[in-house]
Amino acid sequence: MARSAEKRIAELRDQIRRHDYLYYVAAAPKVSDREYDALLEELRRLESEHPEFVTPDSPTQRVAGEPIEGFAHVTHAVPMRSIDNTYDETQLREFDERVAKGLGGDAYSYVIDPKIDGVAVSLRYESGSLVLAASRGDGVTGDDVTHNVRTIRSVPLRLRGDDVPDVVEVRGEVFWPLRAFEAFNEEREAKGLPTFANPRNATAGTLKQLDPRNVAGRGLRFLAHGYGELSAHPYETHTDLFAAFDRWGIPVSPDAENAADIDAVLAAIRRWDHRRHELPYITDGLVIKVDSLHQREELGATSKYPRWCIAFKFEAERAESVLLRVDYQVGKLGTITPRAVMEPVQLSGTTVRHASLHNFDQVDRLDVRIGDTVLVEKAGEIIPQVVAVVAEKRPKGAERVARPTACPVCNGEVEQDEGGVYIRCINPSCPAQLKERLKFYCGRNQMDIEGAGHVLIETLVEKGYLSEFADLYALHRRRDELARLELPDKDLGEKKADQLLAGIEAARAADVAEVLRKVKLAGLTPSALKTLAGAFDNVEALLRTDAAGLCKLDLSAEARASLTGFLAGAASDATDLFPGDALDAAAAKRLGDQLQRFLKAANVGGAGPVLVEKLIEAGLVRRPADLFDLHRRRSELVTLKFPNTFGEKNTDRFLAGVEASKSLPLSRVLAALNVRHVGASTAEVIAEHFGSMEAIREADEDTLCEVEGVGPEVARSLRHFMTSPRGRKVIDHLKRAGVNMTQPKRALADHQPLAGMTVVLTGTLESLSRKEAQDLIKRLGGKPAGSVSSKTDLVIFGESAGSKLAKAKELGVRTMDQTEFMKLAEGAK
């Protein structure tokens, strides 16, 4: 019996996976929804009867388990890089010229894909099963969102076919199809709930839900556009690899197309500028990628972007609005930025009230004045900005926008950059700068201090706990104060509001006699409970009755009086079931007690004394029956304000993050100091070159310029910080606090046969990927390069080596095949 059940379970899983593929990937369903549901229901029943056969990749396990407490960070096996973009055809041709030059004259072609405005994720399959779904995050580290992505029906939990590699990492976009998004919003609107502004933001918010049940019914979809780690694959091109993805059941874009050259790419762009509005999702451009996977490795990447792909962005949508005022914002470097405050306007699916004016030179250039009608567009369809003034609509006496003569936050002195456009507050103690610098310092790409959110940092500065970076490392002495720290009031929030409403909804059908027995009202004998249970179909009907209705029932005077008083809630008179808004303390206390007794009796979770008190204070509930009307006032419920203390758990997590940050390498510390022109990549290069903060402090500008990638501007800025009173104080105090000031050395081979040599790779190496080969060249002391020239010292070639090998022979450059290269590496260990 068990064996036949196991066989049938396997058959059902195969059938359901095939139908998922036909519906979500091939767009060619073979069964009706009803037939599909019958298969799924049979599988659920059999797995319920035989739980020993349930597996994580079963179609029934898409939504499983309880809500999680938070999102774990995961490191991507292969970084999820950003891609460069352009709005200009000329720049696209320049990209093509760079590709041609990088490939040394070899033939190449492109693949074009609509750029989905969704949320990038990476799906990792091991032995064919989905084991991890991660958000992009910062490209190196993302959030584990597996519990939510499993609910997306177009994501296969198990890949099809017998040629699937042991490890497959698929990169793609999760998005909310427009029809499904609009239908979901219509449903929310019908229920009196607030609607979502746009599909992308709603998708991002959906993937951050802690409870996967909130994700399952929203109809999100996934399409692949790239890949990460692949344990093995014989495919030469993106086109071939994605044909395999399709066979394995991974959804790929049906709109991807090949282009033989840049002219074909430009022709496709012109077609898509009109076609893009026909797609089932929002797209803001096209992604153009070199088709050959080998050539992609050959082209490599800059410190920011791959050299083998680029996004062409379509022109942004524009709208008109009226400028009401201009606010001044102060950034972490003291930059004072003008921000336009406007009448609300719809733009690319969102309501826009604020827009960037960039800087005060831009304000003068546009001649923006208060009261002007301005043109607003979304840069990259993300950041709203004012791009023009509709001069003919200018009102009489429109006031010019004044440049700040003092810092709007600290009233300190300001100055304009020499030869630049930015006005800066030069007071290093400015609270606005301090807050922004601290937020940056604690950020994931810098010191990665968990729990150091914007609200906490701002509160700690305002309360006087923090006045510099080093103060973070003394907070452990004030642990108890931190745990009691009062933060700005927080909203109840959507999750808790929906949990409460779901509990109340379930209570509608609760057993009348059982609930009343638990409420323990005077006079409610077993006979009275039986009478009430017979008179009312459910609890809601009972709570909505009035005194006249109770008089018709065969109840004792005591039972009728206690029940009438309970139903009246905050009423001062037991016969008055509709009290006014004003509540005295006694009435509020009486109502609070009644509500808590009822909610506990009806097993409504999450409704403690504080929440009940807030419901009463806000006038949302005046008697128990009002609980069943709360769904109509959900927006008010969501925004109920509650006192917000930092708490024991958050305090310990935050302090642990602070302590852990002490041991990070010097490169992270240097990046966290927010020295102008010194970003994360530059900080790493400098830290690795000098090895210690002390050595960096002692280096003059000429010495700094000896570091590869450091020019005079960077050297000048870094030297200025290191020798300034503030810079010296910051570093001394961090050092005294125990923060690590050294950089671990990269592991190098004991013997470096390629020391000082410029090395070019060409062709396919059997035993190493392109990146692995380049890393090995670095370990052996060499410097990888992309093209062959007279300065090239060595060319290492593999299978299908092209023009680079021929050019090396022409120039007399030394060459080495992959066998020789591996022997060289082996001898260097």
N, C-alpha and C positions, 0 to 999 in steps of 0.2 A: 504493500500500500504506500509506504513512505517513498519507495523507489519510483513508483509511477507518479506520485505527486512531484517529486524532484524533477522528473523528466518533463512533466507538463509545465512546471514553473520555468524551466529553461526554454521550452518552446514559446511560452507566452512572452518572455523577456525578448527573445529574438524577434518575434512578430511586432511587438510594440516599438522596439528600436528601429525596425525597418520602416514602420509607419511614421515614426518621428522624422526619419531621414527623408522619406518621400514628401512629407508635409512641409518641414522647415528648411530643408536643403534643396531638394529637387523641385519643390513647388508643384508636385504632381500627386496629390493624395489619392489613395485607392479605396479607402473606406470612409463611411460617414462618421460624424462625431459620435453618434450613438453606438456604432459598432466598435469604435476605438474605446469608448468608455466601458463597454461591456468586457473587453479584453482586460482593461486595467482593473476593473472590479473583480474579475475572476482571479487575477494575479494577487490582488490584495487579500482576498479570502483564503487562497491557498497558503500564502505566506503567514497569515494570521494563525492558520491551523498547524503550520509547520515552521515555526520561527527559526529553527536550526538551519533553514535554507536561505534566510534573508542575507543579502550581501549589500555592501555600500553602493554598488553601481546598479542596483535594481531600479527600474523606472518608478517604483513606489517610494523610493527613498530620496526623491528630489527635495521634498520638504520634510525634514526629520529633525527631531531633537528640540530642546528648549532654546529660548533666546540666549545669545552669548552675552558676556559682561562687557566686552570691548574687543578691539581689533588688534591682533598680534602683528608686529612688523616682520616682513620677510625680505630677504635679499635676493634680487633677481640673479639667476645663473648667468645670464647675459644681460647687460644693462639695456634698458628701454630708452633709447636716445630720442631727443627731440629732432625734428627735421627743419631745415632752413625753408624759408618761404619768400615768395615775391608776388607782386601784383603786376609786374611789368614784363612784356614779351622780350624786350631787349635783354633784361637780366636773365631771362630763361635761356636765351641764346648764349649768353656768357657762361651759364652753367654748363650748357652743352659743349662749349669750347674747352672748359676745364676738364670735363669727362674725356673728351677726345685726347687732350694733352696727357692726362693721367694714364690713359691706356696705350700711349705711345703709337698711335696710328692703327691699332687693332679695330676690327669692325665690331659694332655694338648696336643694340636696339633697346627700346623702352617698353615698359608696361605701364598703363595708366589706370588709375582707380579713383572713383569719387571719394572725396575726403569727408567721412561721416562726422557730423558734429555730435559726438557721443562721449563715452568715457572709456579710455584705453585700459585694457586688462591683459594679463598673460595667463594662459591656461596650460598647466603642466600635466601631461599624461605619462604614467609609468606602467609598463606592461599593458598598455591599452586603456587603463582606467584613469579617470580624472582624479588627481590627488591634491591639486592646488590651483586656486584661482587668486591672482593678486592684482591689486590696482597698480597703476604706473608709479604713483608717489613722486619721488624726486628723480626717477629713472634708475636709481641704484637700489633703493629700498621702497617697498610699497606695503599696503595693508592686505592681510589675508581676508579675502571676501568669498572664500569657497562656499560657505553656508548659504550665501545669497545667490551666487552664480549657478549653483546646482539647480535652483528653481527655474532657471531660464530654459524653456523647452527646446530651443534651437541649439543649446550646448549639449553635445553627447556626453553621457557619463562614461560610456565605453566606446572605443573606436572600433570600426568594422575592418575586416580583412586580415590576411595572414602575413602581410608585408609591412606591418606597422613597426617602426623602430621601438626599442626598449624605452627610450625617452623622447618625447615630442613636446616641445613648447610652442604653443600657438599664440601669436599676438593679434589682437583685434579690437573691435569697438563694440561696447554694449550700448544700445540705443533704444529709444522708445518710439516705435513707429507712429507716425502722425495720426493715423486713424484711431489707433488704440489709445493714444494720449488724449485726443479730443473726446473720445467716448468716456474715458475715465474722468475727465474734467466735467463733462455733462452730468455724469452720475453723482459726482461730489456736489455740483451746484444744485441738483435736484434734492439732495439731502440737506441743503443749507450749509454745506462745508466750503471752506475757502478753496479756490482752484489754484493749480500750479501755473507758474508764469511761462515756462518754456520746457521743452522735452529734455534738453541737455542737463539743466540744473536739477530737474526732477529725477532724472536717471541717476545722477551723482548722489542725490539725497536718498534714493531708493537703495542703492548699493551700500549705503552707510547705515541701513536699518539693522538693529541688533537681532530682530526677530524675523527669520526667513519667511514666516507666514504672511508678513506684510509685503513681501516682494512677489510671492508666487502668482498673485492674481492680476498683476499690472501689465503683463504682456510684453515684457522687455525681449529684445532679440539680440543676437550676436552675429557679427560677420568678421571673418579673419582677414587681415591685411599684411601679416608678416609672421616671422618666426624667431624663436630664441635658440635654446639648446636643442640639437637633434643628435642623438647618439650615433646615427649612421643614416646616410641617404645617398642614392646614386644619381640624384637629379642635377642637371647642369643649369637649369633656368628656374626663375620664379614661376613661369607658366607651367613647367612640368611638375614642380613641387606642389603647386596649388591644385593641379589635376589630381595628384595623389591625395591631398587633403580632402578633396571632394569625394573621392572613392572611400576614404576612411570615415566619412560622415561629418566632416567639419564644414560648417557653412562658409562659403566663399562668395565674393561679390559676383552677381551675374552680369554686372555692368563693366567689369574690368575689360580692357582691350589692349592689344599690342600696337605699337607704333614703330615703323622702321627707322625713322629719323626725327629730328627736331621739327621739321616742317609738318610731318604727320601729327606730332604732338600739338602744335599750334592749331592745326585744323580741328583736332578733337576738342580743344579748349573752346573754340568758337561755337562748336555744336553744343557742348555741355552748358555754356552760359545760358542757353534757352531751355535745354532739356532738364536742368537740375531741379526745376520746380515740379517736375513730374515724378520725382523719386518719392518713395514712401518714408523718407527721413530728411532731415535738414542737412544740407551740405554747403560748405563755404568755399569749396575749391576742388582741385584735382591733385592727386599725388602722382608724380612722375618718377619712375624708378628704372635703373638699368636692369634689364631682364636677366642677364647672366650672373649667376651666384659667384662664380669664380672671379669675374670682373669686379663685382662688388668688393670682394676681399682685397683685390689688387688696388682699388681706389681708396679703401680705408675710410678714415674719418678725421675731422679736425677735433679740437678739444670740445667742441659743442655739437657738431652735426656730422652725419655720414656724408661722404662726398658723392655718393652714387644716387642720391634722391633729393627731390625738392618739391615743395607744395606750391602750386599756383593758386593764389587766392582771387576770388571774384570780387568785384567792387562792392563795398559795404553799402548797406541800406541807410538811407537818410530820412530825417523827419524834422519838422519845424516845431519850435517851442519858444516861450517867452522867458527871458532871463530875469529872475526876481532879485538875485543878489549874488555876490561872489564871496565865498568863504576862503580863509587862508589856512592851509595845513602845514605843519612843521614836521619834516622827516628826520631820520636818524643822523644824517649829516648836516642838519640844520637848514636844509633846503626848504624855502617857503614856497609852496605851490598854490596857485589860484584854482579854486574849484567852483564851477558854475552851479548854482541852485536854480532850477527851472520849474515851470509848470509841468506836471506829469505828462509824458507822451509815450505812446507805444512804439517800440523799435525792436525789430527782430524777435517779436514774441515776448518782450519784457517791458515792464513799466519803468521808464527812466526819469529820474528827478535830478540827478547829478551828472556832471560831465567834466572831463579834464580840460583845462585851458593851458596845460603844460608849464608855461612860465610867463613872466610879465612882458617879455619881448613879443611873445605870441599875442598877448592881449592887445598890445599897441599895434601890431601888424594887422590884426583883424579889426581894430578900432571897435572893440566890443564895449557896449554901454548898458547900464541898468535899464531894463524895459525893452531892450532890443528883441526883435524876433530873430532867432539864430537857427542855423542848420546844424543838426547833431547827427553824427554817424557813429557806428560801432567799429572801432579799429579791430580787424580780425574777428568781427562780430562778437566781441567780448567787452572791450573797454569803450564806453561812450566818450566822445570828444566833440567839442565845438569846432566846426571847420569853416564856418562863414557866417556873415551877418546879412540879413535881408534888408538892405539899406532903405528901400522904399517904404518899409513898414516901421521905420524908427519914429517913436513918439517925440513930440516937442519937449525940449529941455532934458533929454536923456542924459543921465549923469555918467561921466567917465569913471572907469575903474582905477582907483588910486593905488600906486605902488606902496608897499608897507615901508614906513620909516623906522619902525621898531618891531620887535618880535611880537606877534599877536598872543603868544602864550606867556612869556616871561618879561615882556616889555624891554628886552635887552637890545643892544646895538646890532644893526644888520649891515651887511656890505655885499656888493655884487662881485661875483668871480671876475678876476682879472682876465679880460678877453673872452669872458663867457656870458651866459644868459641868466644864470641862477642868482637869486638873492638869498643869502644865508644868514641865519642867526648865529653870531659868533660867540655866544655865551655858552661855554662847555657845560655849565650847570643847568641849562634850560630843561625844565621837567619834561617837555614834549620830546626833546632829543633823547634824553635819558631813557624814557619809556621805549622809544623806538629802537635805540641801541641795545637795550636789554632784551627786547623781544627777538631781535636779530641774533644776539649772542646765544640765546637759548635754543634757537631754531635747529631743526633736524640736520641741516647740512653743516652746521657749525658745532655747537657743544651738545646738541641732541638731548636736552634736559626734559625728560618726560613730565607732563603735568604743568609745564610753565606756559600756560595759555595767556592770551592777551589780557583777559580780565584780571587774572591773578597778578601779573606784572604791574599793571596800572594801579591796582589796589595797594600793592607792596610799596610802590613809589609814593603814592599819595599818603600812605600811613607812616612814611619815614623809615621803613624797613630797609629800603635799597636806595643808595645814592651813587653806587658804582658797581662794576662787575664783581669785584672781590667780596662785596657784601653778601652775595649769594651763598658763599662758603662759610658764613658765620650764622646762617639761619638755623642750623641744627641746635644752636644754643637757645633758640626761641620756639622750639617745637610745639610746646603746649599753647603758646600764643597763636602760632600758625593754625593749629587745629581749630581754635575758636575764632579765627579771623572771619569777620563779616564781609562778604562780597556783595556786590549789587544784587538786589532781589532777582530771583529767576522765575521764569514762567513754568506753569505746570508742564507744558509741552505736549506735542501731539501724541507721543507714545503713551504717556501716563493717562492722558485724557481718553484715548481710545481704549485703554485697558479698563478704565472705570466704566465707560459707556458699554463695553462688551459685558462686563459683570452685571450691570443693571439690566441689560437686554436679556441675559440668561435668567435673571431673577423674576422676569415677567411670568414665566411659566412655573415658578417654584410652587411646591405644595402649600396651599393656604394654611391648613391646620398645622403643618410642621413649622412654618415660619412664625405663626402666631404663638405656638407653644414655646418657641425659643425667645420670643420677645418678652414673654412673662408679664402679661397685663392682668390686673386684678379681675377676678370673676370669670376668667375664661376657662371654664371647666371642660372636661372631655366632651360633654354634651354640647356646650356652646361652640367648641371648635368644630364639631361635626356639623352643627347647624350652619356655621359660616362657610365651611368647605362645600356644603351642598348649595349654598346661595350664590357663591362667586366662583367663576370658572378659573380665575387666576389671581395672583397677588395684586396686579395692577388694578383690576376691576374692584377689588376690595378697597384699596387705598383711595380710589377716585369716588367712592360712594359718599353720601352726605348723611346728616343726622336723620332726615326723613326716611332714607332707605334702611337705616338700622332699626328704626322704630317698627318696621314691618316684620322684623324677625323675632322669633321666640327666644329672646335673651333676657337674662336677669337685669335689673336696674343697674347693678354694680358693673356687669360686663358691658352694658351699653354705654355707661358713663366713661369707663376707662378707655374703651375703644374709640368713642367720639373724641375724647381729649387727645388720644394718640393721632387720629386722623387730622385733627385741627392743627397740629404742629405748633406754630408760633402764635396762634390766636390766643388772645387773652380770655376769650369766652368759649366754652366748649361747644356752643351752638354756632359760632362764627368760624366757618371754614375758609374764609378768604380775608386774612388779615392785611393791613396796609403795610407800607415799606418800613416804617419806623419800628425798631425793635429795642425794647429795654433789655438790660442785662439778664433779668430773670427769664424773659421770653426766649432770648438767644440760648441760654443755658438749657432750658427745657427742650427746645427744638434740637439742639446738638445731641442731647442725651437720647432723644427719640430716634434721630437719624442713625446714630451709631448702633443702637440696639437693633434697628431694622436691618442695616447693612450687614451686620455680623450674622444675624439670623438667616439672611438670604445668601450668605457666603459670597458677598461682593468683595473681592480682594482689592487692596491698595487704597482703601478709604479709611484712613486713620483720623484721629481727632483733629489734627492740623488742617487736613483737607476739608473736613466737615465744617470746621470753623470758618474757613475761607469761602466756602459755598454760601454760608449764611451771611457773612459780611458783604459779599458781592450781590446779595439779593437774588441769587440764582435759585435758592430753595427756601420756601416758607412753610412747607409741610411735606411729609414723606412722599406724597403723590407727585410732587414737582420733580423728583428724581427721574421719573419716566419722560419728562419733557426736556431733559438736559441735552439730548442729541440735537434739538433744534437750536441750542445756544452753544454749540461746540466751539465756535471761534472765541467766545467769551471764556469758556472753560479752559481752552488751550492757553490763554494769556493771563490766567489767574496768577498773581504775584505771591511768591513765598520767600520768607527769609532764607538767606543762603550763606551758610558757614562753610569754610574750606573742608573741615572734617578730618578725622583721624586717618582714614584710609588714603585720601588724597595727599595729606601731609607726608605720610611715610613714603608714598610713591614718588612724590616730588623731591624729597630730601635724598632718596636713593639715587634719583637721576642726577642731582647736583653732585653727589659724591662720586658717581661713576664718571662724570665728565672730567674729573681731575686727571684721569689716566689716559685721556685721548692724546693722539700725537700732536706735535707742535704745529703741523699744517692746519689742523682744525682750530687751534687756538689763534693762530695768525689770521685765519679767515674770519673768525668770530670778532676780532678787534675792529673790523669794519673800517680798515684803512682805505682811504680813497684810491681807486684803481687797482686794489689788491683783492681779486676774487679768489674763489676756492682753488682753481687750477694754478693760478700764479702763486698762491700761498704754498701749495704743495711743492712746486718746483723750487721755490726759495728755501723752504724748510729742508728739503732733501739735499740741496746744495750745501747749506751751512751747518745743518745738523742740530743747532741749538739756538735759543733765543739770544743768548749772550753774544754769539758770533754774528748774528744779524744786527744787533745793536751796535757792534763795533765796526761794521762794514760802512765805508763811505759810498758816495754815489757811483764812483768809478768801479768799485768792487762789486756793487750790486748789479751794475750793467754787464758784468762778466757772466752773469747767470743767463742761460738760454731763455729767451722770451721776455726778458726784463729790459725795457727801454728807459730812456732818460726820464719820462714822465712818471713811470712807476717808481723808479729809483728815488726821484726827488720827493714824491709823496711819502714813501716808506721812511726815507731818511728824516724827513720833517717830523713824522709821528714819533720815531724812535728817539729823537733828540729834544722833543718838546717837553715842557714840564708835565703836561697831562699824560703824554705817552709813557714817560719814565715812571710816573706814579702808578698808572694802570698796570704796567708789567710788574713792577716791584710788589704791588699789593697782591696780584694774582700768584706770583711766585711764593710770597709769604703764606698765602692761603693753601699752598700745596698743589697747585696746578702744574702738571707736567710741562716742561719747557724744552724737551728734546724730541728729535725725530728718529724713529728706528730706521736703520739702514736697510735698503733692499737686499734681498738675498742674491748674491752674485756667485758665479762659478769661481772656484779657487784659481783656475788658470783661465785667462781671457784672451783667447787666440784672435778675436776680432776687435781688440781694443783700438778705439779711435777710427775704425773703418766705417765707411758709408756703404750699406749693403742693400741691394734691390732683390726682391723676390719676383719670380715670374713662373707661370704654369701652376699645376696642381701637385701638391706634395701628398703622397699617399698616407703618411703616418701622422701628419700634423695639419691642423687648420691654419689659415693665414695668420690669425691672431696668435696662436700658439707658437708659430714659427717666428713671428716678430718679437714676441716676449723672449724667446730663446736667444735670438740675436742680441737683444739688450743684455741678457744675463752673461753673454759671452763678450760683452764690452762694445758691441757694434751699435750703429745708429741706422734703423730701417729707413729707407727712402722709397718714393713712389715711381721715380723715373730714372732712366740711365743717362748719365752725362760724363764729361771728362773728369768730374770730381768723384765718380763712383769707383769704389775700391774692389767690390766683389758683387757678382750676380749669381744667385742660387736659383737653379731652374728645376722644374718638375715636369710632369706630363703636360703635353699641349702647350709648351712654351712658345710664345709668339715673337713679336717684333723686338721686344726688349733683349732677348737673347741674341738676335741678329745684330742689333745695334752694339751690344757689348763686344761681340767679336770684331765688329767694324772698328770700334775705338780701341781695341786691344785690352779691354777690361778683363780681369781674371774671372773665370766662371767655375762653378762647382755644382755637381748634380746633388740630388737629395741624399743619395747613399753616402757620399763624401761628407756632406753637411752633418748627418747624424753621427758619423764616425768622429768628426771634429768635436761635436758636442759631448760624445761619450768620453773622449780623451780629456775633456776639460773638467770633469767631475772631481 
